[in-house]
Amino acid sequence: MLVGAAVSPYQHFGFCNCDLPDEPGAYHLLFYEEDLDLAKRIGLDIFRTGIEWALIEPAEGRIDREAVRLFRTYLSSIRERGLGTWVTLHHFTNPRWVWRYGGWESKEVGRRFLAYVEHVARELGDLIDVALIFNEPNMYTYLAYIRGDLPPYGFLALKHMRRASQAIEEVIMEARDVLKKYGIKASFTYSFTKLEAKNPVFTPVTYLLNRQVMKYMDMFKEMDYTSVNFYVVGRYEDFTLRFILRPRSLTEIKAPTPLAVTEFGIATRDGELRYRYLCAMASVLKEVNAAVAIWWSFLHGYEWGLGYQPFFALVDVVGTRRVPTPLAEVFRATLENPPPCVLEEVDLGLEWRISLPLGRDDKRAGTSG
């Protein structure tokens, strides 16, 4: 099993010129040489990172050659350290100009994305081991059209979510063909969260939501890897969704191609709980014969609407100083030879409440990536 850790452009690079307010993240693009040296020292095989579409194509049809050169230097630095490059091409952010067309509901945005994918494949494909076309299309559309946390900030806009979801899924399959033309292995990531209901009224809802995994498994039949981001189980308690840590739920995935767990992790600074979680996940990863296990995240950074408070990282970022955590020092050894441990189920005390867009009262910290 190959082991790795992940960063994303918006959350860690710093100032991506995209359709969200700029965040400094962890200033990864300024300190990536130091970060990659740390990644190598703690024994990673894979460094999952991303390319930001908004930097490559800041205006429609105009490729920023300087940005292309920057990403070429950056990916080369990863390769020079003997690390595999798993590169996400869309991680929840877009160039600002896509909203002139209505965002992902528009076929034109899909065509422009395919042109971007082809450009990346042609200019940078020799430095990409696996291209992850789209990060969590199911979670992206949920956050953009149901929760209202991402542009276009929809709220319970089911019709728009279905339209965007269909367009994204079609583009993923077309992008896979583009990448194959250049000999690049391809996949996308699926956010797997099993849903349960304490109240039987919600049982039909959770049944329908859980069935979507079948659709994505069918898509993975055409990919080089079944790439799953896995964190928690969601339990509906009336109109509150609580997050439960239960590592063994990963065994319910029936992967049609080699299983890559492209994100797993826990948001806490409790060192003992982090280690118990890693031990439990290490045993489960061996049981499911995972080909790849990638921790979210390598660096402490921005966590979407949650700011910088949730702590997932192997390496803390204090100002601009990099501070490896105790978990980082035992990360690889634990995954290779997990010691006996017990972690059946932990209620994280975190929840999403169904509420109106204004004046929400929620404590969202269960999932990431």
Secondary structure, DSSP 8 states (H G I E B T S, - for coil): -EEEEE--IIIIIS---SSS----TT-HHHHHHHHHHHHHHTT-SEEEEE--HHHH-SBTTB--HHHHHHHHHHHHHHHHTT-EEEEES-SS---GGGGGGTGGG-HHHHHHHHHHHHHHHHHHGGG-SEEEEEE-HHHHHHIIIII--STT--SS-HHHHHHHHHHHHHHHHHHHHHHHHTT-EEEEEEEE--EEESSGGGHHHHHHHHTHHHHHHHHHTTSSSEEEEE--EEEEETTEEEEEE-GGGGGG---SS-EEEEEE------HHHHHHHHHHHHHHHHHTT-SEEEEE-SB----GGGTT-S---SEEEETTEEEE-HHHHHHHHHHHS--------EEEEEEEE---SSS---B--S---
